């Protein structure tokens, strides 16, 4: 009888090696490699018994195509991120840090769908049924006809779901706790997560039920387990938020049936997650308009304009290497803006600590925030207070010029709706916008912005000296 060979699999990244080693060469993780049977894994049974494939017809690009049907949850922020609702037969991977509110969001979505007459099943592998009921009672959703179970065997779950009417939505909380008998490995390993996910995906495609898989995240914010699971599912959604803020951001990382640049904004309350229909007003609430170093950025999250406050603090440093601390923005982007300010605006920031924060816990990814960040930095350095009724947006090039950005009219309309009367933007940003509602200052070069803010700071110093 042939001797069964083993393989060693990293539990963080899924890399396979022929021998055990303390450190994974792919992800540099320590003590993450576990020995697994070489015959385990998806497709091992088929590899041992070769089966002749069937011939299937091939089709061309031309033909009639219909939009995918949707199961609307009536939670507008959730439907916005999913692209208009859940697609039957689709699989969604939802990731987020522990305690961020994933289970709360899903139990609210399940209760809303169940109240519409859909069959909804909630399978928990981490909590008992009594714990899920306790959460539903606290949220006031105990009367919703949601079917609950506490189970971790994928074969038992699929057999149970196949009984009776096919469910419209199935929630698996979480995929790391599931295990399948077709894989010779302990629950939670890379092979088990991959095998369980494939079995549940196969059930979703054959039954037409929408399946949501809850995934844990690592210290880096990535969904734990093999990255191949993210490629297997139809959508990957992350639930983000800062522990010190009540705001929660639902963001689509991948979506085969909708956009990936939309966000949903929720507020954590005593009765669960409440939808935020006007996130700009919420992000700007409570701001100190008289303090230097604060600028309002008119950004875009998908098709939704969002106004958020960017705070900067520039202080002299006694260290040989000044600190650069960033929350909610790209650290490399901040380094580029600082270099442009020194090279093309004459500012000396090499001996100053720089702290940058996006208020409200929002993560800003677009380069249009460059101009607002530069305005906040110059304001903090010079002590000049920016106008509380002005917004900023624009991309800064390495030459110091301010480049135009997309959706300028939508940004200006949102600013005017919230009571702002001035905007500093790239040239030609006011095309297609009623300039009577908002005074637009065109900024062609970063030196012009620095000169305007420095003039305001010098005037304020002379006024204080006169007093």
C-alpha positions in Angstrom: 0.0 0.0 0.0 1.4 3.4 -1.0 2.4 5.6 1.9 0.2 8.7 2.2 2.2 11.9 1.9 1.5 15.0 3.9 1.7 18.7 3.0 2.1 21.7 5.2 -0.3 24.6 4.7 -0.1 28.2 6.2 -3.3 29.0 8.0 -2.9 32.7 7.3 -2.3 32.9 3.6 -2.8 29.3 2.4 0.7 28.8 1.0 1.7 25.1 0.6 5.2 23.7 1.4 6.7 20.2 1.5 8.1 20.6 5.0 7.3 22.3 8.3 9.0 25.6 9.1 8.5 28.1 11.8 8.0 31.1 9.5 5.9 31.2 6.3 7.9 32.5 3.4 4.8 34.0 1.7 3.3 36.1 4.4 6.1 36.1 7.1 3.7 34.7 9.7 5.2 32.7 12.6 3.8 29.3 13.8 1.0 29.4 11.2 2.0 26.2 9.3 0.1 23.0 10.0 0.5 19.6 8.6 -2.5 18.3 6.5 -3.1 15.2 4.5 -2.2 15.4 0.9 -5.4 13.6 -0.2 -7.6 16.1 1.6 -9.1 19.2 -0.1 -11.5 19.9 -2.8 -11.3 17.7 -5.8 -9.3 15.0 -4.1 -12.1 12.4 -4.7 -12.4 13.3 -8.3 -8.7 13.1 -8.8 -8.6 9.5 -7.7 -11.4 8.4 -10.0 -11.2 10.1 -13.4 -14.6 10.7 -15.0 -15.1 11.5 -18.6 -16.6 15.1 -19.0 -19.8 15.9 -20.8 -20.0 18.2 -23.9 -21.8 21.5 -23.4 -22.9 24.0 -26.0 -20.9 27.3 -26.5 -22.7 30.6 -27.1 -21.7 34.0 -28.5 -21.6 37.4 -27.0 -24.8 38.5 -28.8 -28.1 37.5 -27.3 -30.8 38.6 -25.0 -29.8 39.4 -21.4 -32.0 40.4 -18.5 -31.0 42.2 -15.3 -30.6 40.0 -12.3 -33.7 39.8 -10.1 -33.3 41.3 -6.6 -34.6 40.6 -3.2 -35.0 44.0 -1.6 -34.3 44.1 2.1 -35.9 47.6 2.5 -32.8 48.7 4.4 -31.8 51.4 2.0 -28.1 51.6 3.1 -27.7 47.8 2.7 -29.5 47.7 -0.6 -27.3 50.6 -1.9 -24.1 48.6 -1.2 -25.4 45.3 -2.6 -26.5 47.0 -5.8 -30.2 47.2 -5.2 -30.8 44.0 -3.1 -29.7 40.4 -2.8 -29.5 38.4 -6.1 -31.0 34.9 -5.8 -28.2 32.3 -5.9 -25.5 34.8 -5.0 -23.0 34.4 -2.2 -21.8 37.4 -0.1 -18.8 37.4 2.2 -19.2 39.9 5.0 -16.1 40.8 7.0 -15.5 43.0 10.0 -13.7 43.3 13.3 -15.2 41.6 16.4 -17.9 43.6 18.0 -18.3 46.0 15.1 -22.0 44.9 14.6 -22.0 42.3 11.9 -24.5 40.0 13.7 -26.7 42.9 14.6 -26.8 44.1 11.0 -27.6 40.6 9.7 -30.3 39.9 12.3 -32.0 43.2 11.4 -31.8 42.3 7.7 -33.2 38.8 8.3 -36.1 40.2 10.4 -37.0 42.7 7.7 -37.0 40.1 4.9 -38.9 37.6 7.0 -41.6 40.2 7.8 -42.1 40.5 4.0 -43.0 36.8 3.7 -39.6 35.4 2.7 -38.2 32.3 4.3 -35.0 33.3 6.1 -32.6 31.0 7.9 -29.9 32.1 10.4 -27.3 29.5 11.2 -24.9 30.4 14.0 -21.7 28.4 14.6 -20.5 30.7 17.4 -23.6 31.4 19.6 -26.4 29.3 20.9 -30.0 29.8 19.8 -30.8 31.4 23.1 -28.1 34.0 22.6 -29.4 34.9 19.1 -32.9 35.2 20.6 -31.6 37.5 23.3 -30.1 39.8 20.8 -33.3 39.8 18.7 -35.3 40.6 21.8 -33.0 43.5 22.7 -33.5 44.9 19.2 -37.3 44.5 19.3 -37.3 41.8 16.6 -38.4 38.8 18.6 -41.7 38.5 16.6 -40.0 38.2 13.2 -40.5 34.7 11.7 -36.7 34.0 11.3 -35.7 30.3 11.5 -32.7 29.8 13.8 -30.2 27.0 14.4 -26.8 26.5 16.0 -24.8 24.0 13.8 -21.4 23.7 12.3 -21.6 20.6 10.1 -22.0 21.8 6.4 -23.6 18.5 5.4 -26.2 18.7 8.1 -26.9 22.4 7.2 -27.4 21.7 3.5 -29.6 18.7 4.2 -31.8 20.7 6.5 -32.1 23.7 4.1 -33.2 21.3 1.3 -36.3 20.4 3.3 -39.4 22.4 2.4 -39.5 25.6 0.6 -36.2 27.0 -0.6 -35.1 29.9 1.6 -34.6 33.4 0.1 -31.7 34.2 2.4 -29.3 32.0 4.5 -26.9 33.6 6.9 -23.8 31.5 8.1 -22.2 33.0 11.1 -19.3 32.4 10.7 -17.5 30.5 7.9 -14.5 29.9 10.1 -16.6 27.7 12.5 -17.9 25.4 9.7 -16.5 22.0 8.8 -17.2 19.4 6.2 -16.6 15.7 6.2 -15.0 15.7 2.7 -11.9 17.4 4.1 -9.5 15.7 6.5 -8.6 18.6 8.6 -9.6 20.3 11.8 -12.2 23.1 11.8 -10.9 26.6 11.2 -8.0 25.6 9.0 -7.5 26.9 5.5 -8.6 23.7 3.9 -11.8 23.4 6.0 -12.7 27.0 5.3 -12.2 26.5 1.6 -14.1 23.2 1.5 -17.0 24.5 3.6 -17.3 27.7 1.5 -17.4 25.7 -1.8 -20.1 23.3 -0.4 -22.3 26.3 0.6 -21.6 28.1 -2.7 -22.7 24.9 -4.6 -25.9 24.9 -2.5 -26.6 28.5 -3.3 -26.2 28.1 -7.0 -28.4 24.9 -7.2 -31.2 26.1 -4.9 -31.3 29.8 -5.8 -31.0 31.0 -2.2 -28.9 34.0 -1.4 -26.2 33.1 1.1 -24.2 35.4 3.4 -21.0 34.1 4.9 -19.6 36.0 7.9 -15.8 36.1 8.0 -13.4 37.1 10.7 -10.6 39.6 10.0 -6.9 39.5 10.8 -4.9 42.2 12.5 -4.4 43.9 9.2 -8.1 44.1 8.5 -8.1 41.3 5.9 -10.6 38.6 6.0 -9.1 35.6 7.7 -8.6 32.4 5.7 -7.4 31.8 2.2 -7.8 34.6 -0.3 -9.3 32.1 -2.8 -12.6 32.3 -0.8 -12.9 35.9 -1.8 -12.5 34.9 -5.5 -15.2 32.2 -5.1 -17.9 34.4 -3.8 -19.9 36.9 -5.8 -19.5 39.9 -3.4 -17.1 40.8 -0.6 -18.5 43.5 1.8 -16.5 45.0 4.8 -18.1 46.5 7.8 -15.9 49.2 9.2 -15.9 51.6 12.1 -13.8 53.1 14.9 -14.3 51.9 18.4 -14.7 55.4 19.7 -17.3 56.5 17.2 -20.9 55.4 16.8 -20.7 55.4 13.0 -20.4 52.2 10.9 -19.5 52.1 7.3 -20.6 49.3 5.0 -18.4 49.1 2.0 -18.3 46.8 -1.0 -14.9 45.5 -1.9 -16.1 43.2 -4.7 -19.5 42.9 -6.3 -20.3 41.0 -9.5 -23.9 42.4 -9.5 -23.4 46.0 -8.6 -20.9 48.8 -8.0 -17.9 48.6 -5.7 -17.6 52.3 -4.8 -20.9 52.7 -2.8 -21.0 52.9 1.0 -23.8 52.5 3.5 -23.6 54.6 6.7 -25.2 53.3 9.9 -25.2 54.7 13.5 -25.0 52.3 16.4 -27.8 53.0 18.9 -29.3 51.2 21.8 -31.9 49.6 19.5 -29.3 48.4 17.0 -28.1 50.0 13.8 -30.0 53.0 12.5 -29.6 54.1 8.9 -28.1 57.5 8.2 -29.7 59.1 5.2 -27.6 62.3 5.4 -24.1 61.3 6.4 -22.6 64.7 5.6 -24.6 66.5 8.3 -23.7 63.7 10.8 -19.9 63.8 10.0 -19.9 67.6 10.3 -21.9 67.8 13.5 -20.1 69.2 16.6 -17.1 70.6 14.7 -15.2 73.6 16.0 -15.2 76.0 13.2 -13.0 78.6 15.0 -10.0 76.3 15.4 -7.1 76.3 12.9 -6.1 73.1 11.1 -9.6 72.1 10.1 -10.9 72.0 6.5 -14.1 70.6 5.1 -13.6 68.2 2.2 -16.3 67.7 -0.4 -15.8 64.0 -1.4 -17.6 61.3 -3.3 -18.4 57.8 -2.2 -19.8 56.1 -5.3 -22.7 58.2 -6.5 -23.2 59.9 -3.1 -21.5 63.2 -2.2 -20.2 63.2 1.4 -18.8 66.2 3.2 -16.3 65.4 6.0 -14.0 67.4 8.2 -10.2 66.9 7.9 -8.2 67.8 10.9 -4.4 68.5 10.9 -2.0 69.4 13.6 1.5 70.6 12.8 3.8 71.0 15.8 7.6 71.5 16.2 9.4 68.3 16.9 12.3 67.6 19.2 13.0 64.2 17.5 15.5 63.5 14.9 12.8 62.0 12.7 9.5 63.8 13.0 6.4 61.8 13.4 3.8 61.3 10.7 0.5 59.9 12.1 -2.5 59.5 9.9 -6.0 58.2 10.7 -8.5 57.7 7.8 -6.2 58.6 4.9 -3.2 57.3 3.0 0.1 57.8 4.7 2.0 57.7 1.4 -0.4 60.4 0.0 0.4 62.6 3.0 4.1 62.3 2.4 3.6 63.4 -1.2 1.5 66.4 -0.2 4.2 67.5 2.4 6.9 67.1 -0.2 5.0 69.3 -2.7 4.3 72.0 0.0 8.1 72.1 0.7 9.2 72.1 -2.9 6.7 74.4 -4.5 5.2 76.5 -1.7 8.3 77.2 0.4 7.0 75.7 3.6 9.5 74.0 6.0 7.8 71.0 7.5 10.9 68.8 8.0 11.2 69.7 11.7 7.6 69.4 12.5 5.4 66.5 13.7 2.3 66.1 11.5 -0.9 64.5 12.7 -3.8 64.1 10.3 -7.3 62.8 11.1 -10.5 62.3 9.2 -13.3 63.1 11.6 -16.1 60.6 12.2 -14.2 57.4 11.5 -14.6 57.6 7.7 -11.9 56.3 5.4 -11.1 58.6 2.5 -9.5 56.9 -0.5 -9.8 59.4 -3.4 -7.0 61.8 -4.4 -9.5 64.7 -4.5 -8.8 65.2 -0.8 -5.3 66.5 -1.5 -6.4 70.2 -1.6 -8.4 69.9 1.7 -5.4 68.2 3.4 -3.0 70.9 2.2 -5.4 73.6 3.4 -5.6 72.0 6.8 -1.8 71.6 7.1 -1.1 75.2 6.1 -3.9 76.4 8.5 -2.3 74.5 11.4 1.2 75.7 10.6 0.3 79.4 10.2 -2.4 79.5 12.9 -4.9 80.9 10.4 -8.5 79.8 10.7 -10.2 78.7 7.5 -13.6 80.0 6.7 -16.2 77.7 8.3 -18.5 78.2 5.3 -16.0 77.0 2.7 -15.2 73.5 1.3 -12.1 72.2 -0.5 -11.5 69.6 -3.1 -8.9 68.9 -5.8 -6.0 66.7 -6.7 -2.4 68.0 -6.3 0.2 67.0 -8.9 3.9 66.7 -8.2 4.4 69.9 -10.0 2.2 71.7 -7.5 -0.6 72.3 -10.0 -4.2 71.5 -8.9 -5.8 69.0 -11.3 -9.6 68.6 -11.9 -11.6 65.8 -10.4 -14.8 64.1 -11.4 -18.3 64.9 -10.2 -17.5 68.5 -9.3 -21.1 69.6 -9.7 -22.4 67.0 -7.3 -19.8 68.0 -4.7 -20.8 71.7 -5.0 -24.6 70.9 -4.9 -24.1 69.0 -1.7 -22.1 71.8 -0.1 -24.7 74.4 -1.1 -27.5 72.2 0.3 -25.7 72.1 3.7 -25.3 75.9 3.9 -21.8 76.4 2.6 -21.4 79.5 0.4 -17.8 79.2 -0.8 -15.6 76.5 -2.4 -11.9 76.3 -3.4 -11.7 73.9 -6.3 -9.6 73.2 -9.4 -10.2 75.3 -12.5 -13.3 74.6 -14.5 -14.9 72.9 -11.5 -18.0 75.1 -11.7 -19.2 74.0 -15.1 -22.8 72.8 -15.0 -23.4 74.4 -11.6 -25.4 77.5 -10.6 -22.6 79.8 -9.4 -25.2 82.0 -7.7 -25.6 79.5 -4.9 -21.9 79.1 -4.2 -18.9 81.3 -4.7 -16.2 79.3 -6.4 -12.5 80.2 -6.1 -10.4 78.5 -8.8 -7.0 77.3 -7.5 -4.5 76.5 -10.3 -1.4 76.0 -8.1 -0.8 75.1 -4.5 1.3 78.3 -4.0 -1.9 80.4 -4.5 -3.7 78.4 -1.7 -0.7 78.8 0.7 -0.5 82.6 0.0 -4.2 83.1 0.6 -4.2 81.2 3.9 -0.9 82.9 5.0 -2.5 86.3 4.4 -5.4 85.4 6.6 -3.0 84.3 9.3 -1.0 87.5 9.1 -4.1 89.6 9.3 -5.3 87.8 12.4 -1.9 88.3 14.1 -1.9 92.0 13.3 -5.4 92.2 14.7 -4.5 90.5 17.9 -1.4 92.7 18.3 -3.5 95.8 17.9 -5.8 94.7 20.6 
